[in-house]
Amino acid sequence: MKVSTKSRTPLFDEVLIEGSVLEHYAAERNKYDELLNELFRSSSAIRDKIGRRSIWHINSTAFGGGVAEMLPHHICLLRELGFDVRWLIFKPKEEQFFEFTKGLHNSLHDAAVAGLNDLLPHYLEASKQGAAQLERIIRPDAFLIIHDPQPLGAAAKFLDSHPHPAIWRCHIGYPKRTPTVDETWGFLGEYLRQFQRIVLSAKEYAFDTGLPIDIIQPSISPFSSKNRNYEGPAGKTLENSFSFNSQEFEPTSSLQNILGSRYFLHVSRWDGLKGIDRIIAAFDRFVKMALADADDIRMVIAGPDPLDVADDPEGREYFEKCVALCSQLPKEVRRRVYLTCISMKDHDANAEIVGRLQQNAHGVFALSREEGFGLTATEALFRGKPVVVSSAFGLKRQVVNGLNGVVLDEPDIEDKAAEMMHRLATGYSDFEEMARTARENCLRSSTQISQIPKWYESIQSALSSFEGVQYREPFQTS
């Protein structure tokens, strides 16, 4: 599948998608027959309701992060089913805009963030400009699906003067009610007056709002570059898209060298909430306890090149913190920890690198402090890999301890993770049944064709609400 962008206005690019997905499901109909039958039935049922409307997804990046990974195959599927579905990215230039939205993200995980009020004017100004530019793109018969806080302000201002049926899809959330979380939801709620529905990943993330809330879990495409199976060595293009931090390795490493070894894997963006420091600490303890038959195992921590991810300004800073942590490890440990950056410049190469790393991993670890869902855990479960996660809500929703993976509770999670590394290194067969169960469960409930009928229900309900709605008083942001 080819994904590219073209400029529509100074603040919006349209994402162009070329490829086919449905044919791959049809070729493996024995695995997906029941899901495909429901997909075709529900598509036929809603076709007249949607009619000739264009459905526009709007988020803030075409590459990097779970939303950008899910949308290409989701959109391609819907197009092949006969719907006009398109994709815009909102791309303000000001770093303060993304500092503000990153602060909102952290606040929704109950982390108080200083200075948000000072950054708010940048968000409001970019949103005002974005709303004006949407007038040049969105036709009167369009349907909008807005992803997360970044484009929410622009969409809200646009909808004030140009009512359209609209859904806000928020991919983040927190399962507990706290003053910080409630205040953040209250702020975001003010921008939802012209929307018809909200989609969240879990019912526990629901907040006080006058709008109906639908629950749709994130999902993966089995046939994406990241989730397909690979044979043969990694080529030069992949090697050139894969880089290490500045420490020296013995022997000199390459992507192919790693893929041919035994290693544990962690994949995420560079973010303190992902618990990468805990992964490093756990591996340090594992190496100190490991027997001779486990002294070959490495720890690979992979994330996007932080310079390539425009909507995460903290990424580079946190990556440097991880480099500093590794530099303090004993040499015997340090030489076996690989902090790797994967370029986002070639989307297909990035996805294939992550896919190959997951395919060959001896076990996958995710020790997040907070997690809205954790799509990289879903991908590892789909591949039938032993998966060890923290009890962060979005992870323990997917992993049932002892059934399809292992969930580690606080406290002392680094010690517990080190013990699990030791068990994986010396008794891998103990995890094989859990890994098989994980893959079977994902085939039934975590693929995109299993979730699209739920999207149809939400879209149909939003359209019905919009048809009877009266124009509301515009939201004032000043």
Secondary structure, 3 states (H helix, E strand, C coil): CEEEEEEEECCEEEEEEECCCHHHHHHCHHHHHHHHHHHHHHHHHHHHHHCCCEEEEEECCCCCCHHHHHHHHHHHHHHHCCCEEEEEEECCCCHHHHHHHHHHHHHCCCCCCCCHHHHHHHHHHHHHHHHHHHCCCCCCCCEEEEECCCCHHHHHHHHHHCCCCEEEECCCCCCCCCHHHHHHHHHHHCCCCCCCEEEECCHHHCCCCCCCEEECCCCECCCCCCCCCCCCCCCHHHHHCEEECCCCCCCCCCHHHHHCCCEEEEECCCCHHHCHHHHHHHHHHHHHHCCHHHCCCEEEEEEECHHHCCCCCCHHHHHHHHHHHHHCCCHHHHCCEEEEEECCCCHHHHHHHHHHHHHHCCEEEECCCCCCCCHHHHHHHHCCCCEEEECCHHHHCCCCECCCEEEECCCCHHHHHHHHHHHHHHCHHHHHHHHHHHHHHHHHHCEHHHHHHHHHHHHHHHHHHHHCCCCCCCCCCC
